Amino acid sequence: MGPPPGGNTPSGSRPEFYHQRIAPSPSASAASGSYYYQPAGQTQYPNPPLSDSPVTDDMRPPLLRSGTSALGALSSQKSKAVDLSSPPYTKDYIDQYRQRIKADPDPEAHFLFAKYLIDAAKHIRNMTQDQRAAKKYSELLIGESLKVIRRLATQGDPYAEAQFFLANCHGSGALGLQIDHERAYHLYLQAAKQNHAAASYRVAVCNDMGIGTKKEPTRAAAFYRKAASLGDTSAMYKLGMILLHGLLDQQKNPREAIGWLKRAAEQADEDNPHALHELGLLHEVPNSQLVPYDPAYAKALFTQAAQLGYTASQFKLGQCYEYGSLTCPIDPRRSIAWYTKAAEKGYSEAELALSGWYLTGSEGVLKQSDSEAYLWARRAANKGLSKAEYAVGYYAEVGIGIKQDIEFARKWYMRAAAQGNKRAMNRLTEMKRIGNKRTNMARPTRQEAKDECVIS
């Protein structure tokens, strides 16, 4: 199950700086970018939708046109209100919108029109039965949208939001564009010069990781600071971690770091829960010189992050309710529930912890199941978690959830040992000593499963 929280943090529960997925800030435009990072070895998060700004009433074309007989006959009647949450995606409406927008000098109105065209293209492609005609028309709309966005991004007084949107398209290959990280970086930089918060954050990430430009740690830190000062939540979190650990050639400054983490935590949402978890880790440490030791507050921070869907915090709460730490009572039901939430999202530590609960079961809460114990451990082992690799080897050697197979067990012990797992090394030594003799290892008790033998 892993060591109880409150002491050394289990491997994988603390989000490391370079292994964090930094989710888009609330100010980010909707086009997907390539520069949101995720934990190494995990699945790429799905791209956000191509449009996140509803078309507002003040930039919609009128519903009635002179010269249209069907509509003209109704000119003396009140027009039916348009549902602003579901704008029409008809050719008629698109043509009206296009005519209306021509005379509007506001670049934001043209940008919203371009995004509406993208939404319209998707809708028409999905809803029209004549797929050949729909494909042709939707491609025309996408082309028109890109033309508008390019004009806004590059001509006259460039519009920062269009530069950011186009950069995302070049960074991810969205809307049929070729992936071009250098072009994306250039556009991010141009938008950042206009104090676009999310673009400043992307410039920082590009300089941090060397994407579209060379690695420049000091420049990356400067743009993280700029983005944070402009209110970007992800940048606040990153800057806090940089100053907390002295990363990117910066001097450690714990006091300022905690200030940025607190600001990021105040703006926490489903995309940006990371600062809550980090502050929780700081407050759970006794005798810390950085923040007061406050286990109840640490639990509250972990709970808030967990409720926002952050798997590391969900796993942490699973531990708290398993061991009765951070003011939590020992509660198998809640422990299993939090482990399950994280495990179902692929968090390997939680998968292994859930394996341990299935190994022994919990009366009145979880029915014991060898097959489930093996399958959850195997899922974690397939992600390269050495403790899970050891557990799979153990299950195979004993015959828990899988037919007893000494060679299969040896294979998994070797994988775990290659990562420095001492228990796996000891088992391999013992197996070498006894040769091909089958061992009659006893099933572990609940306490052994947690503390000594398998799930730890």
C-alpha positions as CSV (number, residue, x, y, z in Angstrom):
1,M,0.0,0.0,0.0
2,G,3.0,2.3,0.5
3,P,4.4,4.0,3.5
4,P,2.0,6.2,5.4
5,P,1.9,9.9,4.5
6,G,3.4,12.5,6.8
7,G,6.9,11.2,6.6
8,N,8.8,10.6,3.4
9,T,6.6,11.3,0.4
10,P,6.1,8.1,-1.7
11,S,7.8,8.1,-5.1
12,G,5.4,9.6,-7.6
13,S,3.2,11.5,-5.2
14,R,5.1,14.8,-5.4
15,P,4.8,16.4,-8.8
16,E,8.4,17.0,-10.1
17,F,9.0,20.2,-11.9
18,Y,9.9,18.7,-15.3
19,H,7.2,16.0,-15.1
20,Q,4.2,18.3,-14.6
21,R,1.5,18.7,-17.2
22,I,0.9,22.4,-17.0
23,A,-2.6,22.9,-18.2
24,P,-3.9,25.9,-20.1
25,S,-4.6,29.0,-18.2
26,P,-8.1,30.5,-18.2
27,S,-6.9,33.2,-20.6
28,A,-5.6,30.7,-23.2
29,S,-7.4,30.6,-26.5
30,A,-9.1,27.4,-27.7
31,A,-6.8,26.2,-30.4
32,S,-4.7,23.3,-29.2
33,G,-1.0,23.8,-28.6
34,S,1.9,21.4,-28.4
35,Y,3.4,22.9,-25.3
36,Y,1.3,21.6,-22.5
37,Y,3.4,19.0,-20.8
38,Q,2.3,15.8,-19.1
39,P,4.0,13.3,-16.8
40,A,6.6,11.3,-18.6
41,G,5.3,8.0,-20.0
42,Q,1.6,9.0,-19.6
43,T,-0.9,9.5,-22.4
44,Q,-1.2,13.0,-24.0
45,Y,-4.1,14.9,-22.7
46,P,-6.8,15.5,-25.2
47,N,-6.8,18.8,-27.1
48,P,-9.1,21.4,-26.0
49,P,-12.0,22.3,-28.3
50,L,-11.3,24.6,-31.2
51,S,-13.6,27.2,-30.0
52,D,-14.3,28.4,-26.5
53,S,-15.8,31.8,-27.0
54,P,-19.5,32.0,-27.7
55,V,-20.6,34.3,-30.5
56,T,-22.1,37.3,-28.7
57,D,-25.2,39.1,-29.7
58,D,-23.5,42.4,-30.6
59,M,-21.5,40.9,-33.4
60,R,-24.3,38.7,-35.0
61,P,-25.8,39.7,-38.3
62,P,-29.5,40.6,-38.4
63,L,-31.8,37.6,-38.9
64,L,-33.8,39.4,-41.6
65,R,-32.5,40.6,-45.0
66,S,-34.3,42.8,-47.5
67,G,-34.8,41.0,-50.8
68,T,-35.4,37.6,-49.3
69,S,-39.0,36.8,-50.0
70,A,-39.5,34.2,-47.3
71,L,-38.1,36.4,-44.7
72,G,-39.6,39.6,-46.2
73,A,-43.1,38.2,-45.7
74,L,-42.4,38.2,-42.0
75,S,-40.9,41.6,-41.8
76,S,-43.9,43.0,-40.0
77,Q,-43.7,40.3,-37.3
78,K,-41.4,40.0,-34.4
79,S,-38.4,37.8,-35.2
80,K,-37.7,34.8,-33.0
81,A,-34.8,35.2,-30.6
82,V,-31.6,33.3,-31.4
83,D,-30.3,31.0,-28.8
84,L,-26.9,32.5,-28.1
85,S,-25.5,29.3,-26.7
86,S,-26.3,27.5,-30.0
87,P,-25.8,29.8,-33.0
88,P,-27.2,28.7,-36.3
89,Y,-24.7,27.0,-38.7
90,T,-26.6,27.5,-41.9
91,K,-25.1,28.9,-45.2
92,D,-27.6,31.7,-45.0
93,Y,-26.6,32.7,-41.5
94,I,-22.9,32.4,-42.4
95,D,-23.4,34.7,-45.4
96,Q,-25.2,37.3,-43.3
97,Y,-22.6,37.2,-40.6
98,R,-19.9,37.7,-43.2
99,Q,-21.6,40.8,-44.6
100,R,-22.2,42.3,-41.2
101,I,-18.6,41.8,-40.1
102,K,-17.0,43.6,-43.1
103,A,-17.8,47.0,-41.8
104,D,-16.7,46.3,-38.2
105,P,-13.3,47.8,-37.4
106,D,-12.9,45.8,-34.1
107,P,-10.3,43.0,-34.5
108,E,-11.9,41.0,-31.7
109,A,-15.2,40.8,-33.7
110,H,-13.3,39.5,-36.8
111,F,-11.4,37.0,-34.6
112,L,-14.7,35.7,-33.1
113,F,-16.1,35.4,-36.6
114,A,-13.1,33.3,-37.6
115,K,-13.6,31.0,-34.6
116,Y,-17.3,30.8,-35.5
117,L,-16.4,29.6,-39.0
118,I,-14.3,26.8,-37.4
119,D,-17.2,25.8,-35.3
120,A,-19.5,26.0,-38.3
121,A,-17.2,23.8,-40.4
122,K,-17.2,21.1,-37.6
123,H,-20.9,21.2,-37.2
124,I,-21.6,21.0,-40.9
125,R,-19.2,18.2,-41.4
126,N,-20.8,16.2,-38.6
127,M,-24.4,16.9,-39.2
128,T,-24.8,16.9,-43.0
129,Q,-25.7,13.7,-44.8
130,D,-24.0,14.7,-48.1
131,Q,-20.5,14.2,-46.8
132,R,-18.8,15.1,-50.1
133,A,-20.5,18.5,-50.3
134,A,-20.1,19.0,-46.5
135,K,-16.4,18.2,-46.7
136,K,-15.9,20.7,-49.5
137,Y,-17.8,23.5,-47.8
138,S,-16.2,22.9,-44.4
139,E,-12.8,23.1,-46.0
140,L,-13.7,26.5,-47.6
141,L,-14.8,27.7,-44.2
142,I,-11.6,26.6,-42.5
143,G,-9.6,28.3,-45.3
144,E,-11.5,31.5,-44.8
145,S,-11.1,31.3,-41.1
146,L,-7.3,30.9,-41.4
147,K,-7.1,33.8,-43.8
148,V,-8.8,36.1,-41.3
149,I,-6.7,34.9,-38.4
150,R,-3.4,35.3,-40.4
151,R,-4.5,38.8,-41.4
152,L,-5.2,39.7,-37.8
153,A,-2.0,38.2,-36.6
154,T,0.4,39.7,-39.1
155,Q,-1.0,42.8,-40.8
156,G,-1.4,46.4,-39.5
157,D,-1.7,46.5,-35.7
158,P,-1.3,42.7,-35.0
159,Y,-4.0,41.3,-32.7
160,A,-2.3,39.3,-29.8
161,E,-5.2,36.8,-29.4
162,A,-5.0,35.9,-33.1
163,Q,-1.2,35.5,-32.9
164,F,-1.6,33.1,-29.9
165,F,-4.3,31.1,-31.7
166,L,-2.3,30.8,-34.9
167,A,0.8,29.8,-32.8
168,N,-1.2,27.0,-31.2
169,C,-2.3,25.8,-34.7
170,H,1.3,25.7,-35.9
171,G,2.5,24.0,-32.7
172,S,-0.1,21.2,-32.9
173,G,-0.8,21.0,-36.6
174,A,-4.4,22.0,-36.1
175,L,-6.7,23.1,-38.9
176,G,-4.6,21.3,-41.5
177,L,-1.4,23.4,-40.9
178,Q,2.0,21.7,-40.9
179,I,3.6,21.5,-37.5
180,D,6.2,24.3,-37.3
181,H,7.6,24.9,-33.9
182,E,9.8,27.8,-35.0
183,R,6.9,29.7,-36.5
184,A,4.8,28.9,-33.4
185,Y,7.6,30.3,-31.1
186,H,7.8,33.5,-33.2
187,L,4.1,34.1,-32.9
188,Y,4.1,33.4,-29.2
189,L,6.9,35.9,-28.8
190,Q,5.1,38.5,-30.8
191,A,2.0,38.1,-28.7
192,A,4.1,38.1,-25.5
193,K,5.5,41.5,-26.5
194,Q,1.9,42.7,-26.3
195,N,1.6,41.4,-22.7
196,H,-0.5,38.3,-23.6
197,A,-0.2,36.2,-20.4
198,A,-0.7,32.8,-21.9
199,A,1.7,33.5,-24.8
200,S,4.3,34.7,-22.3
201,Y,4.0,31.4,-20.6
202,R,4.4,29.5,-23.8
203,V,7.5,31.5,-24.7
204,A,8.9,30.5,-21.3
205,V,8.1,26.8,-21.9
206,C,9.7,26.9,-25.3
207,N,12.9,28.4,-23.9
208,D,12.8,26.0,-21.0
209,M,12.5,22.9,-23.2
210,G,14.2,24.1,-26.3
211,I,11.2,23.8,-28.6
212,G,11.3,26.1,-31.6
213,T,14.3,27.9,-30.2
214,K,17.4,27.0,-28.2
215,K,17.3,26.3,-24.5
216,E,17.8,29.4,-22.5
217,P,17.1,28.8,-18.8
218,T,17.5,32.4,-17.7
219,R,15.3,33.7,-20.5
220,A,12.7,31.0,-19.6
221,A,12.7,32.1,-16.0
222,A,12.2,35.7,-17.0
223,F,9.2,34.8,-19.2
224,Y,7.7,32.6,-16.5
225,R,8.0,35.6,-14.2
226,K,6.4,37.9,-16.8
227,A,3.5,35.5,-17.4
228,A,3.0,35.1,-13.7
229,S,2.9,38.8,-13.2
230,L,0.3,39.0,-15.9
231,G,-1.9,36.6,-14.0
232,D,-1.2,33.2,-15.7
233,T,-2.0,30.5,-13.1
234,S,0.3,27.9,-14.7
235,A,3.2,30.4,-14.7
236,M,2.6,31.3,-11.0
237,Y,2.9,27.6,-10.2
238,K,6.0,27.1,-12.3
239,L,7.7,30.2,-10.9
240,G,7.0,29.1,-7.4
241,M,8.6,25.7,-8.1
242,I,11.6,27.4,-9.8
243,L,12.2,29.6,-6.8
244,L,11.5,26.9,-4.3
245,H,14.1,24.5,-5.8
246,G,16.6,26.9,-7.4
247,L,15.9,25.7,-10.9
248,L,16.7,27.4,-14.3
249,D,19.9,29.0,-12.9
250,Q,17.8,30.9,-10.3
251,Q,18.7,31.4,-6.7
252,K,16.4,29.7,-4.2
253,N,14.0,32.1,-2.7
254,P,11.5,30.1,-0.6
255,R,9.6,33.1,0.7
256,E,8.8,34.4,-2.7
257,A,8.2,30.9,-4.0
258,I,5.5,30.2,-1.4
259,G,3.9,33.6,-2.3
260,W,3.6,32.5,-5.9
261,L,2.3,29.1,-5.0
262,K,-0.4,30.7,-2.8
263,R,-1.4,33.0,-5.6
264,A,-1.7,30.0,-7.9
265,A,-3.6,28.1,-5.3
266,E,-6.1,30.9,-5.0
267,Q,-6.8,30.6,-8.8
268,A,-6.8,26.8,-8.8
269,D,-9.3,25.0,-11.1
270,E,-9.4,21.7,-12.9
271,D,-6.6,22.7,-15.2
272,N,-4.4,24.1,-12.5
273,P,-4.6,22.2,-9.2
274,H,-0.9,21.7,-8.8
275,A,-0.1,24.5,-6.4
276,L,-2.7,23.2,-3.9
277,H,-0.9,19.9,-3.8
278,E,2.5,21.4,-3.4
279,L,1.4,23.6,-0.5
280,G,-0.2,20.6,1.1
281,L,3.2,18.8,0.9
282,L,4.9,21.7,2.5
283,H,2.4,22.0,5.4
284,E,2.5,18.3,6.2
285,V,6.2,18.4,7.2
286,P,6.9,18.8,10.9
287,N,9.5,21.3,11.9
288,S,9.6,22.9,8.5
289,Q,11.4,26.2,8.2
290,L,9.3,27.3,5.3
291,V,5.6,27.1,6.5
292,P,3.9,26.2,9.8
293,Y,3.2,22.5,10.3
294,D,-0.5,22.2,9.9
295,P,-1.8,18.7,9.1
296,A,-5.5,19.8,9.0
297,Y,-4.7,22.5,6.5
298,A,-2.6,20.1,4.4
299,K,-5.6,17.7,4.3
300,A,-7.8,20.6,3.2
301,L,-5.4,21.5,0.4
302,F,-5.2,17.9,-0.8
303,T,-8.9,17.5,-0.6
304,Q,-9.5,20.6,-2.7
305,A,-7.0,19.5,-5.3
306,A,-8.5,15.9,-5.3
307,Q,-12.0,17.3,-5.8
308,L,-10.6,19.2,-8.8
309,G,-9.5,15.8,-10.2
310,Y,-5.8,15.9,-9.4
311,T,-4.7,12.3,-9.2
312,A,-1.6,12.8,-7.0
313,S,-3.9,14.4,-4.3
314,Q,-6.5,11.7,-4.7
315,F,-3.8,9.1,-4.1
316,K,-2.6,11.1,-1.1
317,L,-6.0,11.1,0.4
318,G,-6.3,7.3,-0.2
319,Q,-3.2,7.0,2.0
320,C,-4.5,9.4,4.6
321,Y,-7.7,7.4,5.1
322,E,-5.8,4.1,5.0
323,Y,-3.3,5.0,7.7
324,G,-5.2,7.6,9.7
325,S,-2.8,10.5,9.0
326,L,-3.3,14.3,8.6
327,T,-6.3,14.3,11.0
328,C,-8.1,11.7,8.8
329,P,-9.7,8.7,10.6
330,I,-8.8,5.2,9.4
331,D,-11.6,4.6,6.9
332,P,-11.2,1.8,4.3
333,R,-14.3,2.9,2.4
334,R,-12.9,6.4,1.8
335,S,-9.4,5.1,1.2
336,I,-10.6,2.7,-1.5
337,A,-12.8,5.4,-3.0
338,W,-9.9,7.9,-3.4
339,Y,-7.5,5.2,-4.7
340,T,-10.1,4.1,-7.2
341,K,-10.6,7.6,-8.5
342,A,-6.8,8.0,-9.1
343,A,-6.3,4.5,-10.4
344,E,-9.1,4.8,-13.0
345,K,-7.2,7.8,-14.4
346,G,-4.1,5.6,-14.7
347,Y,-2.1,6.8,-11.7
348,S,0.3,3.9,-11.1
349,E,0.8,4.4,-7.4
350,A,-3.0,4.3,-6.8
351,E,-3.3,1.2,-9.1
352,L,-0.8,-0.6,-6.9
353,A,-2.5,0.5,-3.7
354,L,-5.8,-0.7,-5.0
355,S,-4.2,-4.0,-5.8
356,G,-3.2,-4.3,-2.2
357,W,-6.8,-3.7,-1.0
358,Y,-8.1,-6.4,-3.4
359,L,-5.4,-8.8,-2.2
360,T,-6.9,-8.9,1.3
361,G,-10.3,-7.3,0.8
362,S,-12.1,-5.2,3.4
363,E,-15.0,-6.6,5.3
364,G,-18.2,-4.9,4.3
365,V,-16.4,-2.6,1.9
366,L,-14.5,-4.5,-0.7
367,K,-14.7,-8.2,-1.6
368,Q,-11.4,-9.9,-1.8
369,S,-10.3,-10.8,-5.3
370,D,-7.0,-12.4,-6.4
371,S,-7.7,-11.7,-10.1
372,E,-8.4,-8.0,-9.4
373,A,-5.3,-7.7,-7.2
374,Y,-3.2,-9.2,-10.0
375,L,-4.8,-7.0,-12.8
376,W,-4.3,-3.7,-10.9
377,A,-0.7,-4.6,-10.1
378,R,-0.1,-5.5,-13.7
379,R,-1.5,-2.2,-14.9
380,A,0.9,-0.3,-12.7
381,A,3.8,-2.6,-13.6
382,N,3.2,-2.0,-17.3
383,K,3.9,1.7,-16.6
384,G,7.3,0.9,-15.2
385,L,6.6,1.3,-11.4
386,S,9.2,-0.9,-9.8
387,K,7.2,-1.7,-6.7
388,A,4.4,-3.0,-9.0
389,E,6.9,-5.0,-11.0
390,Y,7.9,-6.7,-7.8
391,A,4.3,-7.3,-6.8
392,V,3.6,-9.0,-10.2
393,G,6.6,-11.2,-9.7
394,Y,5.4,-12.1,-6.2
395,Y,1.9,-12.9,-7.4
396,A,3.3,-15.1,-10.1
397,E,5.7,-16.9,-7.7
398,V,2.9,-17.6,-5.2
399,G,0.1,-18.1,-7.7
400,I,-2.2,-15.2,-6.8
401,G,-4.6,-14.2,-9.6
402,I,-2.4,-16.0,-12.1
403,K,-1.1,-19.5,-12.5
404,Q,2.1,-20.1,-10.5
405,D,5.0,-19.5,-12.9
406,I,8.5,-19.2,-11.5
407,E,10.1,-18.1,-14.8
408,F,7.4,-15.4,-15.3
409,A,8.0,-14.3,-11.7
410,R,11.8,-14.2,-12.3
411,K,11.2,-11.9,-15.3
412,W,9.3,-9.4,-13.3
413,Y,11.7,-9.5,-10.4
414,M,14.5,-8.8,-12.9
415,R,12.6,-5.7,-14.2
416,A,12.2,-4.4,-10.7
417,A,15.8,-5.2,-9.7
418,A,17.0,-3.3,-12.8
419,Q,15.4,-0.2,-11.2
420,G,17.1,-0.8,-7.9
421,N,14.3,-2.6,-6.1
422,K,16.0,-4.3,-3.1
423,R,13.2,-6.8,-2.4
424,A,13.3,-8.0,-6.0
425,M,17.1,-8.4,-5.7
426,N,16.7,-10.4,-2.6
427,R,14.1,-12.7,-4.2
428,L,16.3,-13.3,-7.2
429,T,19.2,-14.2,-4.9
430,E,17.0,-16.6,-3.0
431,M,15.6,-18.1,-6.2
432,K,19.2,-18.7,-7.4
433,R,20.0,-20.4,-4.1
434,I,17.2,-22.8,-4.2
435,G,17.3,-23.5,-7.9
436,N,14.2,-24.7,-9.7
437,K,12.5,-25.9,-6.5
438,R,9.0,-24.6,-6.1
439,T,8.5,-22.5,-3.0
440,N,5.4,-22.7,-0.9
441,M,5.2,-19.1,0.1
442,A,2.2,-18.2,2.3
443,R,-0.3,-15.7,1.4
444,P,0.4,-12.4,3.1
445,T,-1.8,-11.0,5.9
446,R,-3.2,-7.5,5.6
447,Q,-0.4,-6.1,7.6
448,E,2.3,-8.0,5.7
449,A,0.8,-6.8,2.4
450,K,1.1,-3.2,3.6
451,D,4.3,-3.1,5.5
452,E,6.6,-6.0,4.6
453,C,6.0,-8.0,1.6
454,V,4.1,-7.0,-1.5
455,I,2.4,-3.7,-1.8
456,S,4.9,-1.1,-0.4
